[in-house]
């Protein structure tokens, strides 16, 4: 910027400032203007007061009345009404008639058209309600005629499932499972009307159409198929076709349409899907059922994993990858939406029902699922799905993989059977044997007994090895004590270890011989821990005093809660769990009595007695079938222990050890490396001792 430009700008600023200063009003002029404004405000206030006294109210404009008349004339059926947020209007002999309900007050149409009212506040709210209804119809364009109607329910059913379809939104409003009952109802209603709703959102370049707002026209093609249809402008149609697969829990849902490219442009290639469900409670033990409910989902592709939201609390997940199916899962029942193609990304939200709400006793979780579906407005069937509405029964879910020939649906992962190793044991061994036994016996208490005996027979060699190892260690205990007395000093630790290992080698004993067989049994014990609470076969099955083997067998209950452990222990005592605890304490007594280390480590002894009491707290709220299994298993283990003591005497073990000691022993490579390492460490210790003496 040069000197002349700068001077010019300064001069212009001076001129403008001077002009504004000369033009500012005087104090007298300001006072006059204020008096004028006060007079105008007073007149307006007086007019408002007069209008209120005379009952003057808001009214609809001429254009709004014309729009309302046009909307009513274009409704799809004679006598159809606008029904939106309390506004119920129709044409009667060519004239608008009806009511508008605002709060607890109902205003007649004639009152809305009046210029005055005895209740101006309600009148104005009614006018605003009509204006909102007109706005909704304006936004829904070609779909506007379907905003009004009367909700009806259409039923489809087979031997397994009954579904009721609502014309409002064209959704499955209620699903009832036949052959199952709850703790307070003769049938399992998977979800009831108002608990489950889903909506597709179609859009063009300026408008969004949510199908939950529309009234569909049902057309029953046959006993198993219904089409929920929307008749749109220009001959276009959009609907949902439902087909109940005979003899199954599957419902096929197809999006069907004609001439939709007249409303939805071809460049729109995705449709939003919003699904909300309150997961219903079906079991008496709500706490455990709640811990086994949530949203499960599978990633698309042959290797797609099955994941789930947190089952213990609120959770929210943003999924960026493609999904094959998503489910609102209960402990024993699930609602699964399976896409024929894929679902593109998703937002999943799961919330635990708070205990201070009226829904707490009826529902477990409140879940919301938002995803997107590939769409094309020129295809007759742009998208299709399967709804699985049924029990979490392993072989049934496995059979439904045929509905997706190109990939494994992994619906069996709706059943929590533990991590990979434990799941493999359950699916490869436990479930097939359990299912096979069910063909010959109808009492599941007896089936669990036989299953337990079979498992213990298979594990008997490991149990025998454990007992023999414990017997050898008990016999060697005096010799090990002598070695400890001979080498009491820390610097002789390596020598003591050498002598101990040499004693074990000569006797053919292994200090890990008792632990290893027990570790090999642990995967089976853990697999059973996941199997019993998830087995729907046990649901409702009684045995002895237990009314339901999938729930706790309560013999004593109380209203108060025990501090610190109430959430885990519950407010009851389960008899099978108590028997398991007593048996576990007896087994602990038997094992600790035979172990020489129990005398020198009394703290460890009491810790071993504490463990059964911890199991009592932990298992008291679990399925009685699980406690019954562990109870029977411990009893059989005690019998095996006494049988081993009867047939395997200490003299026989000593004779075997003597024979092993007499045999020439070839050092294993591991033992050679151990001895070499010990020699190196001894040499290092001697070198360090010499250095200390020199100092």
C-alpha distance (Angstrom), angle and dihedral (degrees) to the residues before:
residue distance angle dihedral
X1 . . .
X2 3.88 . .
X3 3.81 127.7 .
X4 3.82 96.3 -101.6
X5 3.83 93.3 52.3
X6 3.78 91.8 50.5
X7 3.83 92.5 49.9
X8 3.83 90.6 48.5
X9 3.79 93.0 52.7
X10 3.81 91.7 49.2
X11 3.83 91.4 51.2
X12 3.83 90.9 49.9
X13 3.81 90.3 51.7
X14 3.79 91.4 50.8
X15 3.83 91.6 50.3
X16 3.86 93.0 49.2
X17 3.81 93.4 46.8
X18 3.81 91.0 48.0
X19 3.80 92.2 49.8
X20 3.82 92.4 50.8
X21 3.82 90.8 48.5
X22 3.80 92.7 50.8
X23 3.85 92.1 47.1
X24 3.82 97.9 49.3
X25 3.86 111.9 116.8
X26 3.74 122.0 -108.8
X27 3.80 123.1 -116.1
X28 3.80 90.2 -101.1
X29 3.82 91.4 53.4
X30 3.83 90.8 48.6
X31 3.80 91.1 51.6
X32 3.82 90.6 50.0
X33 3.81 92.4 51.5
X34 3.83 91.8 49.4
X35 3.83 90.6 52.0
X36 3.81 89.7 51.6
X37 3.84 92.6 50.9
X38 3.81 91.9 47.7
X39 3.82 89.9 51.4
X40 3.82 92.0 51.6
X41 3.84 91.8 48.4
X42 3.80 90.6 49.3
X43 3.82 91.5 51.5
X44 3.83 91.5 48.9
X45 3.79 91.8 48.5
X46 3.78 90.8 49.3
X47 3.81 90.7 50.9
X48 3.82 90.7 50.1
X49 3.80 91.2 49.8
X50 3.81 90.4 49.0
X51 3.81 91.2 49.3
X52 3.80 91.0 50.8
X53 3.81 92.1 48.5
X54 3.81 90.2 48.5
X55 3.88 91.7 45.8
X56 3.83 95.6 -114.8
X57 3.85 111.5 173.0
X58 3.80 143.6 173.7
X59 3.79 117.7 -75.0
X60 3.78 137.7 -166.5
X61 3.77 115.5 -98.4
X62 3.80 122.7 -119.0
X63 3.82 91.2 -106.3
X64 3.83 91.6 50.5
X65 3.81 91.1 51.2
X66 3.79 90.4 48.6
X67 3.81 90.6 49.9
X68 3.82 91.2 48.8
X69 3.82 91.4 50.5
X70 3.81 90.0 50.0
X71 3.82 93.3 49.3
X72 3.80 92.1 51.0
X73 3.81 92.7 47.1
X74 3.82 90.8 52.7
X75 3.80 97.4 50.0
X76 3.83 110.0 126.8
X77 3.81 98.5 -115.8
X78 3.78 136.6 34.4
X79 3.78 110.7 -97.0
X80 3.81 92.8 19.5
X81 3.78 116.2 148.4
X82 3.76 140.2 -149.6
X83 3.79 104.7 -113.6
X84 3.78 112.2 -179.6
X85 3.83 128.6 140.1
X86 3.81 95.1 -30.0
X87 3.82 95.5 -35.9
X88 3.83 109.6 122.8
X89 3.80 111.7 172.6
X90 3.80 134.8 157.0
X91 3.80 141.3 163.4
X92 3.81 115.5 -95.5
X93 3.80 113.9 -174.1
X94 3.78 88.0 -20.6
X95 3.81 92.9 -52.9
X96 3.80 127.7 108.2
X97 3.80 114.1 -108.9
X98 3.80 137.7 163.8
X99 3.79 144.7 83.1
X100 3.78 139.6 -77.6
X101 3.80 118.2 -149.4
X102 3.80 116.7 -155.7
X103 3.78 114.9 177.6
X104 3.81 107.2 -47.0
X105 3.81 94.0 -22.2
X106 3.81 126.8 90.6
X107 3.82 116.3 -157.1
X108 3.81 120.8 -161.3
X109 3.81 118.8 -132.6
X110 3.82 91.5 -117.3
X111 3.81 88.6 57.4
X112 3.80 90.6 50.9
X113 3.81 90.3 54.1
X114 3.84 92.6 49.5
X115 3.80 120.0 100.9
X116 3.77 93.1 -138.1
X117 3.79 134.4 37.7
X118 3.78 140.7 -170.7
X119 3.82 87.4 -137.6
X120 3.83 106.4 38.6
X121 3.80 94.7 172.2
X122 3.83 94.0 56.5
X123 3.82 90.5 41.6
X124 3.81 92.3 54.7
X125 3.81 92.0 46.7
X126 3.81 89.1 51.7
X127 3.81 91.2 52.0
X128 3.81 89.7 49.8
X129 3.81 90.7 49.6
X130 3.82 90.6 54.0
X131 3.81 89.9 48.1
X132 3.82 90.5 52.1
X133 3.80 90.6 49.1
X134 3.81 90.4 52.0
X135 3.80 89.1 48.8
X136 3.83 90.6 53.2
X137 3.81 90.9 50.7
X138 3.80 91.2 47.8
X139 3.81 92.0 51.7
X140 3.80 93.6 49.4
X141 3.78 95.6 56.6
X142 3.80 110.6 173.8
X143 3.81 91.0 15.4
X144 3.81 94.6 51.7
X145 3.81 94.5 98.2
X146 3.84 89.3 61.7
X147 3.79 94.4 56.6
X148 3.81 90.4 87.5
X149 3.74 128.7 61.5
X150 3.79 147.2 94.8
X151 3.79 121.1 -79.1
X152 3.79 115.1 -119.0
X153 3.81 132.5 176.7
X154 3.81 122.5 -133.9
X155 3.82 117.9 -164.1
X156 3.80 129.9 -143.9
X157 3.80 120.3 177.7
X158 3.78 144.8 164.4
X159 3.80 133.6 175.9
X160 3.82 92.4 -71.2
X161 3.78 108.3 30.7
X162 3.79 141.9 31.8
X163 3.81 119.3 -164.3
X164 3.79 127.6 -176.0
X165 3.80 117.4 -154.8
X166 3.80 121.0 -153.4
X167 3.79 121.8 -144.2
X168 3.84 87.4 -147.1
X169 3.79 101.4 86.0
X170 3.82 92.9 -10.1
X171 3.82 91.2 -105.5
X172 3.80 138.7 141.8
X173 3.79 98.1 -99.2
X174 3.82 100.3 178.2
X175 3.82 134.4 18.4
X176 3.81 122.6 -169.2
X177 3.81 122.6 -170.4
X178 3.79 115.2 -146.4
X179 3.79 120.2 -140.7
X180 3.82 95.6 28.6
X181 3.78 130.4 91.9
X182 3.79 136.6 -172.3
X183 3.80 130.8 -134.5
X184 3.82 89.6 -92.1
X185 3.82 106.1 20.4
X186 3.83 133.9 58.0
X187 3.82 90.8 -134.0
X188 3.79 136.6 39.8
X189 3.80 109.5 -119.3
X190 3.79 100.8 -164.1
X191 3.80 89.5 -161.2
X192 3.79 131.9 -11.7
X193 3.79 132.3 -143.6
X194 3.79 108.5 -64.9
X195 3.83 93.9 19.9
X196 3.80 96.8 82.9
X197 3.80 127.2 40.9
X198 3.77 135.3 154.0
X199 3.77 132.4 179.1
X200 3.79 138.0 -168.2
X201 3.80 116.7 -142.5
X202 3.81 114.0 -148.7
X203 3.78 118.8 -172.1
X204 3.76 142.3 -174.6
X205 3.78 125.7 -168.3
X206 3.83 94.2 -72.1
X207 3.82 109.3 17.6
X208 3.81 140.8 51.7
X209 3.81 121.6 -150.8
X210 3.82 118.5 -160.2
X211 3.79 110.9 -161.4
X212 3.82 92.7 -149.8
X213 3.83 88.3 73.3
X214 3.81 95.8 58.0
X215 3.79 134.4 85.3
X216 3.80 111.3 -132.6
X217 3.78 127.7 -152.7
X218 3.82 111.1 -126.5
X219 3.77 121.4 -138.9
X220 3.80 117.0 -175.4
X221 3.81 108.9 -150.3
X222 3.82 94.6 -178.0
X223 3.80 140.7 -29.5
X224 3.80 92.3 -66.7
X225 3.83 104.2 32.0
X226 3.81 132.4 67.7
X227 3.80 129.7 171.5
X228 3.80 118.1 -151.3
X229 3.79 103.2 -156.0
X230 3.82 139.1 -170.8
X231 3.83 118.8 -157.3
X232 3.81 107.6 -149.1
X233 3.79 137.0 -176.2
X234 3.79 120.2 -72.2
X235 3.80 94.1 25.5
X236 3.82 93.7 -66.1
X237 3.81 120.2 146.4
X238 3.79 133.3 -168.5
X239 3.78 127.7 -179.5
X240 3.79 151.9 141.7
X241 3.79 120.0 -110.2
X242 3.81 116.5 -154.6
X243 3.80 123.2 -163.9
X244 3.81 120.5 -177.9
X245 3.81 107.4 -147.0
X246 3.84 108.1 -130.2
X247 3.80 115.8 -107.2
X248 3.80 94.8 3.2
X249 3.79 144.4 87.5
X250 3.81 92.4 -117.1
X251 3.80 125.3 111.1
X252 3.78 117.6 -172.6
X253 3.81 114.1 -144.3
X254 3.82 118.5 -166.5
X255 3.78 127.6 -175.5
X256 3.82 104.6 -135.0
X257 3.81 127.5 -174.1
X258 3.81 147.6 159.5
X259 3.81 129.2 -153.1
X260 3.80 91.9 -9.3
X261 3.81 89.2 145.2
X262 3.83 85.1 77.3
X263 3.82 88.0 66.7
X264 3.84 106.1 21.7
X265 3.83 114.9 47.5
X266 3.79 119.2 -128.7
X267 3.80 92.1 -116.5
X268 3.84 89.2 70.7
X269 3.82 103.3 91.3
X270 3.82 103.1 163.0
X271 3.80 135.0 61.5
X272 3.79 122.8 -161.8
X273 3.79 118.6 -126.7
X274 3.80 120.2 -162.1
X275 3.79 118.3 -173.2
X276 3.80 125.6 -177.3
X277 3.79 127.1 -179.3
X278 3.77 137.1 168.7
X279 3.81 103.0 -144.3
X280 3.79 105.9 -131.5
X281 3.77 126.2 -133.5
X282 3.82 115.5 -119.3
X283 3.83 105.6 162.4
X284 3.80 132.3 73.2
X285 3.82 91.4 -130.7
X286 3.80 98.0 67.8
X287 3.80 96.3 172.9
X288 3.81 95.5 60.3
X289 3.81 92.6 39.3
X290 3.81 89.5 53.5
X291 3.81 90.5 52.9
X292 3.81 89.2 56.7
X293 3.81 99.6 49.6
X294 3.79 132.3 86.8
X295 3.81 143.8 93.3
X296 3.80 117.1 -43.3
X297 3.82 122.0 -172.8
X298 3.80 139.6 175.7
X299 3.78 126.4 -144.0
X300 3.80 114.4 -127.4
X301 3.80 119.8 -102.4
X302 3.80 137.2 59.5
X303 3.79 92.2 -77.5
X304 3.79 95.8 39.8
X305 3.80 113.3 141.7
X306 3.80 126.5 -135.7
X307 3.81 114.3 -124.2
X308 3.79 134.6 172.7
X309 3.77 142.9 -160.7
X310 3.78 121.8 -105.7
X311 3.80 111.8 -66.7
X312 3.80 95.0 -163.9
X313 3.82 100.5 54.6
X314 3.78 148.1 -7.9
X315 3.78 116.3 -43.5
X316 3.79 141.0 176.0
X317 3.80 127.1 -167.4
X318 3.80 133.6 -173.9
X319 3.81 109.9 -152.5
X320 3.80 115.5 -161.8
X321 3.83 97.4 176.8
X322 3.79 129.5 77.3
X323 3.81 117.9 -85.5
X324 3.78 129.4 -150.4
X325 3.79 98.3 -165.8
X326 3.77 141.6 -3.8
X327 3.79 128.2 -161.3
X328 3.79 143.4 -164.3
X329 3.81 96.4 -143.7
X330 3.78 131.0 -163.4
X331 3.81 126.8 -172.2
X332 3.80 93.2 -91.7
X333 3.85 105.4 5.3
X334 3.80 135.4 49.8
X335 3.78 143.3 -169.6
X336 3.81 106.9 -148.0
X337 3.81 125.9 -175.4
X338 3.82 109.4 -157.5
X339 3.81 118.8 -170.0
X340 3.79 119.5 -145.1
X341 3.79 87.6 -144.2
X342 3.82 117.7 12.6
X343 3.77 142.2 -66.3
X344 3.79 112.3 -121.5
X345 3.83 111.9 -133.5
X346 3.79 122.8 -39.2
X347 3.78 145.5 -152.0
X348 3.81 113.7 -142.9
X349 3.79 124.7 -167.9
X350 3.80 125.6 -177.9
X351 3.80 123.6 -178.4
X352 3.78 128.6 -176.4
X353 3.80 113.3 -126.9
X354 3.79 106.4 -109.1
X355 3.81 116.5 -120.6
X356 3.81 91.2 -130.5
X357 3.83 94.0 63.6
X358 3.85 129.4 85.9
X359 3.84 89.5 -118.5
X360 3.82 94.0 62.0
X361 3.82 96.7 95.4
X362 3.81 94.3 42.3
X363 3.81 105.6 42.3
X364 3.82 138.9 39.3
X365 3.80 107.5 -163.4
X366 3.79 138.2 4.6
X367 3.81 108.5 -139.8
X368 3.80 132.0 -173.8
X369 3.79 124.7 -170.0
X370 3.79 124.3 -171.1
X371 3.78 119.9 -177.0
X372 3.81 141.1 145.1
X373 3.80 130.0 -117.1
X374 3.83 127.4 -154.2
X375 3.82 108.8 -108.1
X376 3.79 141.6 -179.8
X377 3.80 122.4 -174.6
X378 3.83 94.1 -148.2
X379 3.83 97.0 57.7
X380 3.82 119.7 93.3
X381 3.84 90.6 -141.7
X382 3.82 107.5 23.6
X383 3.83 95.0 169.2
X384 3.79 139.7 9.6
X385 3.79 136.3 -175.2
X386 3.77 144.6 178.7
X387 3.78 122.7 -129.6
X388 3.80 113.1 -152.6
X389 3.81 107.0 -158.9
X390 3.76 106.9 175.5
X391 3.80 154.0 79.5
X392 3.80 126.5 -42.6
X393 3.80 93.1 -116.2
X394 3.81 113.5 154.7
X395 3.81 103.4 -138.5
X396 3.80 92.3 39.5
X397 3.81 92.5 53.5
X398 3.78 90.6 44.8
X399 3.82 90.7 54.6
X400 3.82 91.5 55.9
X401 3.81 91.3 68.0
X402 3.81 85.5 90.9
X403 3.81 88.1 76.1
X404 3.81 88.1 72.0
X405 3.82 108.7 41.7
X406 3.81 94.2 176.3
X407 3.81 98.5 56.2
X408 3.77 142.3 19.4
X409 3.79 107.5 -101.6
X410 3.83 91.5 -156.7
X411 3.79 90.9 -150.8
X412 3.81 88.0 155.5
X413 3.81 86.7 73.0
X414 3.79 86.3 75.9
X415 3.81 82.4 79.7
X416 3.83 109.1 74.3
X417 3.81 103.8 -134.1
X418 3.80 99.4 159.3
X419 3.79 134.7 -103.8
X420 3.81 122.4 -28.1
X421 3.82 98.3 -79.4
X422 3.81 94.0 44.0
X423 3.80 91.7 42.4
X424 3.81 89.7 51.9
X425 3.82 90.4 52.5
X426 3.80 91.0 49.0
X427 3.80 97.4 45.4
X428 3.81 96.3 36.9
X429 3.80 101.0 40.8
X430 3.81 119.1 1.8
X431 3.82 100.8 46.6
X432 3.85 95.2 44.3
X433 3.84 91.5 49.4
X434 3.81 91.6 43.7
X435 3.81 90.5 49.7
X436 3.82 91.9 46.1
X437 3.80 92.3 51.4
X438 3.81 88.8 50.1
X439 3.81 89.1 64.9
X440 3.81 91.0 64.2
X441 3.81 103.2 32.3
X442 3.78 131.8 43.4
X443 3.82 98.1 -169.8
X444 3.79 107.8 86.0
X445 3.81 92.4 -162.5
X446 3.81 88.1 63.1
X447 3.81 91.0 43.1
X448 3.83 90.0 55.9
X449 3.82 89.4 48.1
X450 3.81 92.9 52.2
X451 3.81 91.5 43.1
X452 3.80 90.2 52.3
X453 3.81 92.0 49.8
X454 3.83 91.1 49.9
X455 3.80 91.5 50.0
X456 3.81 91.9 48.7
X457 3.82 90.5 49.2
X458 3.80 90.5 52.6
X459 3.81 90.3 48.3
X460 3.82 94.0 43.0
X461 3.85 94.8 100.4
X462 3.80 89.9 53.8
X463 3.81 90.6 47.2
X464 3.82 89.5 50.8
X465 3.79 91.9 50.7
X466 3.79 90.0 49.4
X467 3.80 91.4 52.9
X468 3.82 93.8 46.6
X469 3.80 90.6 49.6
X470 3.81 91.2 49.8
X471 3.82 90.5 48.5
X472 3.81 92.0 51.6
X473 3.78 92.2 48.6
X474 3.80 89.9 49.5
X475 3.82 91.5 51.8
X476 3.81 92.4 47.1
X477 3.81 92.9 49.1
X478 3.87 95.4 93.8
X479 3.83 91.5 49.2
X480 3.82 91.3 48.7
X481 3.82 89.0 49.7
X482 3.83 90.0 54.3
X483 3.83 90.5 51.3
X484 3.80 89.8 51.1
X485 3.82 90.6 51.0
X486 3.81 91.5 48.2
X487 3.82 93.8 51.8
X488 3.81 106.2 33.6
X489 3.82 97.4 147.0
X490 3.81 124.8 91.7
X491 3.81 92.9 -127.0
X492 3.82 88.4 60.0
X493 3.80 92.9 55.5
X494 3.80 93.5 108.1
X495 3.77 92.9 48.3
X496 3.80 90.1 49.2
X497 3.80 90.4 50.2
X498 3.81 91.1 49.5
X499 3.80 92.8 51.8
X500 3.81 91.7 46.2
X501 3.80 93.2 50.2
X502 3.82 90.3 46.5
X503 3.80 89.3 53.1
X504 3.80 91.5 50.6
X505 3.81 90.8 48.2
X506 3.82 94.4 49.8
X507 3.79 92.4 47.7
X508 3.81 94.6 44.0
X509 3.79 90.5 -122.1
X510 3.79 127.7 143.2
X511 3.82 120.9 -160.6
X512 3.81 87.5 -150.7
X513 3.79 92.8 47.9
X514 3.78 92.5 96.5
X515 3.81 96.2 42.9
X516 3.79 98.5 48.4
X517 3.84 97.0 58.9
X518 3.79 89.2 46.7
X519 3.81 90.6 50.9
X520 3.80 89.7 51.5
X521 3.81 89.0 54.8
X522 3.81 94.2 49.6
X523 3.86 96.7 79.4
X524 3.82 89.4 57.7
X525 3.80 92.4 48.5
X526 3.82 91.0 49.6
X527 3.82 91.5 44.9
X528 3.81 89.5 55.0
X529 3.82 88.9 48.5
X530 3.82 89.3 61.0
X531 3.81 96.1 36.8
X532 3.81 103.2 58.0
X533 3.85 99.5 51.4
X534 3.83 89.4 47.6
X535 3.80 98.9 45.9
X536 3.80 109.6 107.0
X537 3.82 88.2 -169.9
X538 3.83 88.1 75.2
X539 3.81 92.8 50.6
X540 3.79 110.2 116.7
X541 3.82 92.7 -2.3
X542 3.80 113.1 135.3
X543 3.80 128.1 -151.5
X544 3.80 127.0 176.1
X545 3.82 105.4 -42.4
X546 3.84 94.7 -15.7
X547 3.81 110.9 99.4
X548 3.80 93.7 -169.6
X549 3.82 123.1 22.6
X550 3.82 90.1 -159.8
X551 3.83 91.4 59.4
X552 3.82 135.2 51.3
X553 3.83 115.2 -77.3
X554 3.80 96.9 -129.8
X555 3.80 116.6 -162.6
X556 3.81 97.9 163.5
X557 3.82 127.5 30.1
X558 3.80 135.0 178.8
X559 3.80 136.2 -175.0
X560 3.81 100.5 -130.6
X561 3.78 124.9 79.6
X562 3.78 125.8 -125.2
X563 3.83 111.2 -124.5
X564 3.83 117.9 -109.6
X565 3.83 96.3 -0.3
X566 3.81 102.6 47.8
X567 3.83 95.1 99.3
X568 3.81 90.8 54.3
X569 3.80 102.8 30.7
X570 3.82 98.4 38.0
X571 3.79 125.9 -154.7
X572 3.80 98.8 -69.2
X573 3.81 145.2 58.8
X574 3.81 119.5 -115.3
X575 3.80 112.0 -149.7
X576 3.81 98.2 -149.9
X577 3.81 89.0 49.8
X578 3.80 89.9 50.0
X579 3.83 91.2 49.8
X580 3.80 89.7 48.4
X581 3.82 89.9 52.7
X582 3.81 93.9 49.3
X583 3.80 90.8 47.9
X584 3.80 90.8 47.5
X585 3.82 91.0 52.7
X586 3.83 89.8 49.9
X587 3.79 90.8 50.2
X588 3.80 90.5 48.3
X589 3.82 89.5 52.4
X590 3.80 91.4 51.0
X591 3.81 94.2 48.7
X592 3.82 97.5 42.5
X593 3.81 90.8 48.5
X594 3.80 90.2 58.1
X595 3.81 95.8 45.4
X596 3.81 116.1 89.1
X597 3.81 92.8 -154.3
X598 3.81 91.1 64.0
X599 3.81 90.2 73.8
X600 3.81 94.1 53.7
X601 3.81 96.1 41.1
X602 3.83 108.1 46.4
X603 3.83 91.2 163.5
X604 3.80 90.8 60.6
X605 3.79 89.4 48.5
X606 3.80 93.0 57.7
X607 3.79 90.0 44.9
X608 3.80 89.1 57.4
X609 3.82 89.5 52.9
X610 3.80 90.5 48.7
X611 3.80 92.9 57.8
X612 3.86 95.8 69.0
X613 3.81 89.3 51.7
X614 3.81 89.5 52.2
X615 3.80 88.7 51.3
X616 3.82 88.7 52.8
X617 3.81 90.2 57.4
X618 3.79 93.3 44.1
X619 3.82 100.4 43.6
X620 3.81 99.3 37.5
X621 3.82 91.5 91.4
X622 3.81 96.0 41.7
X623 3.80 129.8 96.5
X624 3.80 112.3 -63.6
X625 3.81 88.4 -134.7
X626 3.80 89.3 65.0
X627 3.83 93.8 49.8
X628 3.80 89.3 45.5
X629 3.82 90.5 53.0
X630 3.82 93.2 50.0
X631 3.82 90.2 45.2
X632 3.83 92.4 53.5
X633 3.81 91.4 42.0
X634 3.83 92.1 53.8
X635 3.80 91.8 47.2
X636 3.81 90.6 52.9
X637 3.82 90.3 46.4
X638 3.81 90.5 54.2
X639 3.82 90.0 49.5
X640 3.81 89.8 49.4
X641 3.81 90.4 50.9
X642 3.80 92.9 53.2
X643 3.81 90.4 43.5
X644 3.80 90.3 53.9
X645 3.81 90.4 49.9
X646 3.79 89.7 50.1
X647 3.80 96.4 50.3
X648 3.81 100.3 28.1
X649 3.80 107.0 54.6
X650 3.77 125.5 -172.3
X651 3.84 90.5 -113.3
X652 3.82 90.2 58.0
X653 3.79 91.2 49.4
X654 3.83 91.4 49.0
X655 3.80 90.5 49.2
X656 3.81 90.6 50.9
X657 3.80 90.8 48.3
X658 3.80 91.5 49.3
X659 3.80 90.7 51.0
X660 3.80 90.1 49.8
X661 3.82 90.9 49.3
X662 3.81 91.1 52.0
X663 3.79 93.5 53.6
X664 3.81 117.3 90.6
X665 3.77 108.2 -104.8
X666 3.73 122.3 -141.2
X667 3.74 110.9 -152.3
X668 3.75 114.6 -121.6
X669 3.78 120.1 -129.9
X670 3.78 89.0 -110.5
X671 3.84 91.1 54.1
X672 3.80 90.4 47.0
X673 3.78 91.4 52.4
X674 3.82 90.2 46.6
X675 3.82 92.3 52.1
X676 3.79 91.4 46.2
X677 3.80 90.1 51.8
X678 3.79 90.4 48.7
X679 3.82 91.6 51.3
X680 3.80 90.7 50.6
X681 3.78 90.9 49.6
X682 3.82 91.4 48.5
X683 3.81 90.4 50.8
X684 3.80 89.7 50.4
X685 3.81 91.1 50.0
X686 3.83 91.3 50.3
X687 3.81 90.7 49.6
X688 3.81 91.0 50.4
X689 3.85 90.6 48.6
X690 3.82 91.7 51.7
X691 3.79 90.8 50.3
X692 3.81 90.9 51.8
X693 3.85 91.2 50.6
X694 3.84 91.5 50.8
X695 3.79 90.2 54.1
